[in-house]
């Protein structure tokens, strides 16, 4: 089978490997769609783990079922989560599933950017979801990123009364915009791209600002003289981080949904006096993915119009170029040749 092996953002090689053999409790899935995630193109994060086969936003069809597998059969259309908790450790028993060591270390084999994927027994048990007939594979490739956004907004306990500033209107930002609007919150969004600001308005942002010229005075003028109750950072630039620190209101919360490779220095005296909280969000638990699937299925979140490019596996370098450039693309999805 063909696999795409990542070395860096501009060096992704198509190689031939044997189709993985499955063991009892496992399934073999043929990849039908796999999104290129923002973390896939964070070169500083990925390059130290290369060479490897990336891809975790994967949906496909089951082509083989191992002994003892129940509830799944050949031909089933599925979304498969690469990260699943154990449900047995200290963190899982406390409901903190994204802190589970198994969730952080487990994966499927070899990765979503390949023709076939072996799904380990734990991922079959906790992370494999049958797709409803009306859901396309492209829709399903958005289940994981939406699930991560759901997890993030749960962490900050977003309420209808909150004003939300979303810094960065790429895929993550657009998902947060839609979720916050679904919640009934007021949403202000920023980006350096005029194209993405137009899309942010299309997906529900009440107000948008060009991040190149943004100031907290702009925010106050559109938010009843106040800063934002919740700030969600979906961009890793230094300016995005500094704007977040300046834009959060008293007793507010900053959620770092995207990070940079630099440590963040907080204005601790102000944050202490104003009781400002800072949260980071990583991944999604199975319940978040179930919620995501239902929101997409019921048309509550529009993911279909976010997929702007479908790139064959053997042309994945072009997909990465589009995703890295980001000027005229939103979601780039890899598909079989």
C-alpha positions in Angstrom: 0.0 0.0 0.0 1.0 3.6 -0.4 1.8 5.8 2.6 2.9 9.4 2.9 6.0 9.7 5.1 6.5 13.1 6.7 10.1 14.5 7.1 9.2 18.2 7.1 6.5 20.4 5.6 8.0 20.4 2.1 9.5 16.9 2.2 6.7 14.2 2.3 7.5 11.0 0.5 5.2 8.4 -1.0 6.5 5.0 0.0 5.2 1.4 -0.4 4.6 -0.7 2.7 2.8 -4.0 3.4 -0.9 -3.7 4.4 -0.9 -4.1 8.2 -2.0 -7.5 9.5 -4.7 -7.3 12.2 -5.0 -9.2 15.4 -8.0 -10.3 17.4 -10.1 -7.3 18.5 -8.8 -5.1 15.7 -10.1 -3.8 12.3 -8.6 -2.8 9.1 -9.9 0.4 7.5 -9.5 1.8 4.0 -8.9 5.5 4.2 -11.5 7.5 2.3 -10.8 11.0 3.7 -8.2 12.4 6.1 -7.9 16.1 7.0 -4.6 17.9 7.2 -4.7 19.3 10.8 -3.1 22.6 11.9 -0.9 20.5 14.2 0.3 18.5 11.1 1.8 21.7 9.7 3.4 22.9 13.0 6.8 22.0 11.7 8.6 22.9 15.0 6.4 20.3 16.7 6.3 17.6 14.0 9.8 17.6 12.6 11.4 16.2 15.8 9.1 13.2 15.5 9.8 12.4 11.9 10.0 10.5 9.8 6.5 9.2 10.4 3.1 8.8 8.8 0.8 11.6 10.0 -2.9 12.0 9.7 -5.5 11.6 12.5 -8.7 13.2 11.1 -9.6 10.0 9.4 -12.8 8.4 8.0 -13.0 5.3 5.9 -14.6 1.9 5.3 -13.9 -1.3 7.2 -12.3 -4.0 4.9 -11.4 -6.6 7.5 -12.6 -7.5 11.0 -10.5 -9.3 13.6 -11.7 -12.2 15.7 -13.9 -11.2 18.6 -14.9 -7.8 17.2 -18.5 -7.0 17.9 -20.7 -4.2 16.5 -18.7 -3.7 13.3 -18.6 -5.5 10.0 -16.9 -5.3 6.6 -18.3 -2.4 4.6 -19.2 -0.2 7.6 -18.5 3.4 7.1 -16.6 4.7 10.2 -14.8 7.6 11.8 -11.9 6.4 13.9 -10.3 8.4 16.7 -6.5 8.0 17.0 -6.5 9.0 20.7 -8.6 7.1 23.2 -8.5 7.0 27.0 -8.1 3.8 29.1 -11.1 4.6 31.4 -9.2 2.9 34.3 -6.4 5.3 35.4 -6.6 8.0 38.1 -7.4 10.7 35.5 -10.1 8.8 33.7 -11.8 7.9 37.0 -11.9 11.6 37.7 -13.4 12.4 34.3 -10.2 14.0 33.0 -9.9 11.8 29.9 -7.6 14.0 27.9 -5.0 13.7 30.8 -4.9 9.9 30.3 -1.4 8.6 29.4 -3.0 6.1 26.9 -4.8 8.9 25.2 -1.5 10.8 24.7 0.6 7.8 23.6 -1.8 5.6 21.6 -2.4 5.8 17.9 -3.5 3.8 14.9 -1.1 2.2 12.5 0.6 3.6 10.5 -1.4 6.9 10.3 -4.3 8.4 8.4 -2.2 9.4 5.4 -2.0 5.9 4.1 -4.3 3.6 2.0 -5.1 1.2 4.9 -5.0 1.7 8.6 -4.9 -1.0 11.4 -7.1 0.1 14.3 -5.9 -1.3 17.6 -8.4 -3.0 19.9 -8.7 -0.1 22.3 -9.4 2.3 19.5 -12.0 -0.1 18.1 -13.6 -0.3 21.6 -13.6 3.4 22.5 -12.9 5.4 19.3 -14.7 3.9 16.3 -18.0 5.5 15.3 -20.5 4.3 12.6 -21.3 7.1 10.2 -25.0 7.9 9.5 -26.0 7.4 5.8 -26.3 11.2 5.2 -22.8 12.0 6.4 -20.0 12.1 3.7 -16.5 11.0 4.4 -15.5 14.7 4.1 -18.0 15.7 6.8 -16.6 12.9 9.0 -13.0 14.1 8.6 -14.2 17.1 10.6 -15.5 15.1 13.6 -12.1 15.2 15.4 -11.3 18.9 15.0 -14.9 19.9 16.0 -14.6 17.5 19.0 -11.5 19.3 20.1 -13.2 22.7 19.9 -16.1 21.2 21.9 -13.7 20.1 24.6 -12.1 23.5 24.7 -15.3 25.4 25.2 -16.4 22.9 27.9 -13.2 23.8 29.8 -14.0 27.5 29.8 -17.7 26.9 30.7 -18.9 29.2 27.9 -22.3 30.8 28.7 -24.8 32.7 26.6 -24.1 35.9 28.5 -20.4 35.8 27.6 -18.7 37.9 24.9 -16.1 35.8 23.1 -13.0 37.1 21.2 -11.6 34.5 18.8 -8.1 35.3 17.7 -7.4 33.5 14.4 -10.2 32.5 11.9 -8.7 29.4 10.3 -10.5 26.1 10.7 -10.2 26.1 14.5 -11.4 29.6 14.8 -14.3 29.0 12.5 -15.4 26.0 14.5 -15.2 28.0 17.7 -17.2 30.8 16.1 -20.0 28.4 15.2 -20.0 26.7 18.6 -20.1 30.0 20.5 -22.9 31.3 18.3 -24.8 28.0 18.8 -24.5 28.7 22.5 -25.9 32.2 22.0 -22.8 34.2 22.8 -21.6 37.4 21.2 -18.6 36.6 19.0 -15.8 38.9 17.8 -13.2 37.4 15.5 -9.8 38.5 14.2 -7.4 37.4 11.5 -4.6 38.8 9.3 -6.3 37.4 6.2 -9.2 39.4 4.6 -10.4 36.1 3.0 -10.7 34.4 6.4 -12.4 37.5 7.9 -15.1 37.2 5.2 -15.5 33.5 6.0 -15.7 34.3 9.7 -18.6 36.6 9.1 -20.2 34.0 6.9 -20.0 31.4 9.7 -21.6 33.7 12.3 -19.1 36.2 13.8 -20.9 39.3 14.9 -17.9 41.6 14.4 -14.5 41.0 12.7 -11.3 42.9 12.9 -8.1 42.9 10.8 -5.5 41.6 13.3 -2.9 43.8 11.7 -4.7 46.9 13.0 -6.6 45.5 16.0 -6.6 47.3 19.4 -8.5 46.8 22.6 -10.2 50.1 21.9 -11.8 48.5 18.9 -13.0 45.6 21.1 -14.5 48.0 23.7 -16.3 50.0 21.1 -18.1 46.9 19.9 -18.6 45.2 23.3 -20.4 47.8 25.5 -17.1 49.4 26.7 -15.8 46.1 28.0 -13.1 43.6 27.2 -14.0 40.0 26.3 -15.2 37.5 28.9 -13.6 34.6 27.0 -10.6 34.9 24.7 -9.9 31.8 22.5 -6.5 31.8 20.9 -6.4 30.0 17.5 -3.2 31.4 16.2 0.4 30.9 17.4 1.9 34.3 16.4 3.4 36.5 19.1 0.9 39.3 18.3 -2.0 36.9 18.8 -0.7 36.0 22.3 -0.1 39.6 23.3 -3.6 40.6 22.0 -5.1 37.8 24.1 -3.4 39.0 27.3 -4.6 42.6 26.7 -8.2 41.7 25.6 -9.5 39.6 28.5 -11.9 41.2 31.0 -11.8 41.0 34.8 -12.7 37.5 36.0 -12.4 36.3 32.4 -10.7 33.3 30.8 -8.1 32.9 28.1 -8.2 29.5 26.3 -5.0 28.7 24.4 -6.4 26.4 21.8 -3.3 26.9 19.6 0.2 27.3 21.0 3.5 28.7 19.8 6.9 27.1 20.4 7.8 29.9 22.9 7.0 30.1 26.6 4.3 32.7 27.5 5.0 35.4 30.1 1.8 36.4 31.9 1.2 39.8 33.6 0.8 38.1 36.9 -0.1 41.1 39.0 -3.0 42.2 36.8 -4.2 38.6 36.4 -4.1 38.2 40.2 -6.0 41.4 40.9 -8.5 40.8 38.1 -8.8 37.0 38.8 -8.2 36.1 35.2 -7.9 32.4 34.4 -5.7 30.8 31.7 -6.5 27.4 30.3 -4.9 25.2 27.6 -6.8 22.5 25.6 -5.5 19.4 24.1 -7.4 16.8 22.1 -10.9 15.4 22.7 -12.5 12.6 24.7 -14.9 10.1 23.1 -17.9 11.9 24.6 -16.8 15.1 22.8 -16.5 13.2 19.5 -20.0 11.8 20.0 -21.3 15.3 20.5 -19.4 16.4 17.4 -20.9 13.7 15.3 -24.4 14.6 16.4 -23.9 18.3 15.7 -22.6 17.6 12.2 -25.3 15.0 11.5 -28.1 17.4 12.6 -26.7 20.3 10.6 -26.1 22.4 13.7 -22.4 23.0 12.7 -21.6 23.6 9.0 -18.4 21.7 8.2 -19.1 20.8 4.6 -18.4 24.3 3.3 -15.1 24.4 5.3 -13.5 21.7 3.0 -12.1 23.8 0.2 -9.6 21.2 -1.3 -9.5 17.5 -1.9 -6.0 16.2 -2.7 -5.1 12.7 -3.8 -2.7 10.9 -1.4 0.1 10.8 -3.9 -0.2 14.6 -4.3 -0.1 15.3 -0.5 2.8 17.7 -0.8 0.5 20.0 -2.7 -2.0 19.6 0.1 0.6 20.6 2.7 1.6 23.6 0.6 -2.0 24.8 0.5 -2.5 24.3 4.2 0.8 26.0 5.1 0.0 28.9 2.8 -3.6 29.3 4.0 -4.3 32.3 1.8 -7.0 30.7 -0.3 -7.8 27.4 1.5 -9.6 26.4 4.7 -9.7 22.7 5.1 -7.5 20.5 2.9 -8.6 16.8 2.9 -6.5 14.0 1.6 -8.4 11.3 -0.4 -7.4 8.0 -2.1 -6.0 8.3 -5.6 
